[in-house]
């Protein structure tokens, strides 16, 4: 385990993390710090409230990313299904054409 010193919202925190995860933890803390900084004049004197709003902003971004990924996945599934239908229609058209030529 490693201890990492992080600065978020102008305050320092020491947290433990798995060896090798220090840089990732610093990067994540920097994202939280950025959200706290983005509060600007809307920031409260209550540190907990500021961190709560930063967490809510990040959770909103995560939720939106998940929704976008889910929609893209659904679009991919629909595209694959339409390709299968198009292939089946081409086969049916070929079969009808061949039957018409033989008649």
VMD Tcl script that draws the C-alpha trace (Angstrom):
set ca {
  {0.00 0.00 0.00}
  {1.09 3.55 -0.71}
  {0.09 6.83 0.84}
  {-0.63 9.65 -1.59}
  {-1.02 13.31 -0.69}
  {-3.77 14.97 -2.69}
  {-4.90 18.58 -2.92}
  {-8.62 19.06 -3.47}
  {-10.47 22.30 -2.90}
  {-7.41 23.97 -1.46}
  {-6.94 21.33 1.23}
  {-4.54 18.43 1.45}
  {-5.60 14.86 2.10}
  {-3.47 11.77 2.56}
  {-5.07 8.59 1.31}
  {-3.90 5.03 0.89}
  {-3.98 3.19 -2.40}
  {-2.59 0.06 -3.99}
  {0.99 0.19 -5.19}
  {1.12 1.46 -8.76}
  {-2.20 3.32 -8.51}
  {-0.70 6.59 -7.25}
  {-0.77 8.46 -10.58}
  {-4.32 7.38 -11.35}
  {-5.45 8.51 -7.90}
  {-3.76 11.88 -8.42}
  {-5.48 12.25 -11.79}
  {-8.88 11.42 -10.32}
  {-8.31 13.85 -7.45}
  {-7.39 16.50 -10.01}
  {-10.76 15.96 -11.70}
  {-12.55 16.44 -8.39}
  {-10.44 19.52 -7.67}
  {-11.38 20.88 -11.09}
  {-15.06 20.48 -10.33}
  {-14.64 22.21 -6.96}
  {-12.79 25.05 -8.71}
  {-15.56 25.25 -11.34}
  {-18.01 26.16 -8.58}
  {-16.35 29.57 -8.58}
  {-18.48 32.18 -6.87}
  {-21.17 29.56 -6.19}
  {-18.77 27.76 -3.83}
  {-19.91 27.51 -0.26}
  {-17.83 28.08 2.83}
  {-18.89 24.52 3.69}
  {-16.16 22.23 2.38}
  {-18.39 19.17 2.55}
  {-21.05 20.84 0.44}
  {-18.49 21.83 -2.19}
  {-17.19 18.27 -2.37}
  {-20.76 16.99 -2.60}
  {-21.49 19.25 -5.57}
  {-18.23 18.21 -7.24}
  {-19.22 14.56 -6.75}
  {-22.69 15.24 -8.19}
  {-21.20 16.96 -11.24}
  {-18.87 14.01 -11.83}
  {-21.69 11.52 -11.30}
  {-23.78 13.43 -13.85}
  {-20.94 13.22 -16.40}
  {-20.55 9.50 -15.71}
  {-24.29 8.90 -16.08}
  {-24.34 10.80 -19.38}
  {-21.36 8.78 -20.65}
  {-23.10 5.54 -19.70}
  {-26.29 6.63 -21.47}
  {-24.34 7.59 -24.58}
  {-22.51 4.26 -24.56}
  {-25.79 2.37 -24.11}
  {-27.39 4.27 -26.98}
  {-24.37 3.57 -29.21}
  {-24.57 -0.11 -28.28}
  {-28.28 -0.18 -29.13}
  {-27.53 1.56 -32.45}
  {-24.85 -1.03 -33.22}
  {-27.27 -3.87 -32.46}
  {-29.92 -2.29 -34.68}
  {-27.40 -1.85 -37.50}
  {-26.37 -5.53 -37.27}
  {-30.03 -6.58 -37.33}
  {-30.74 -4.40 -40.36}
  {-27.72 -5.88 -42.14}
  {-29.07 -9.39 -41.51}
  {-32.49 -8.37 -42.83}
  {-30.91 -6.76 -45.90}
  {-28.94 -9.96 -46.54}
  {-32.10 -12.05 -46.25}
  {-33.95 -9.73 -48.64}
  {-31.10 -9.96 -51.17}
  {-31.25 -13.76 -51.00}
  {-35.01 -13.69 -51.46}
  {-34.69 -11.31 -54.42}
  {-32.01 -13.55 -56.00}
  {-34.25 -16.60 -55.51}
  {-37.21 -14.83 -57.12}
  {-35.05 -13.65 -60.01}
  {-33.70 -17.16 -60.58}
  {-37.23 -18.62 -60.42}
  {-38.46 -16.02 -62.90}
  {-35.67 -16.86 -65.34}
  {-36.48 -20.57 -65.17}
  {-40.15 -20.04 -65.86}
}
mol new
graphics top color blue
foreach p $ca { graphics top sphere $p radius 0.5 }
foreach p [lrange $ca 0 end-1] q [lrange $ca 1 end] { graphics top cylinder $p $q radius 0.2 }
display resetview
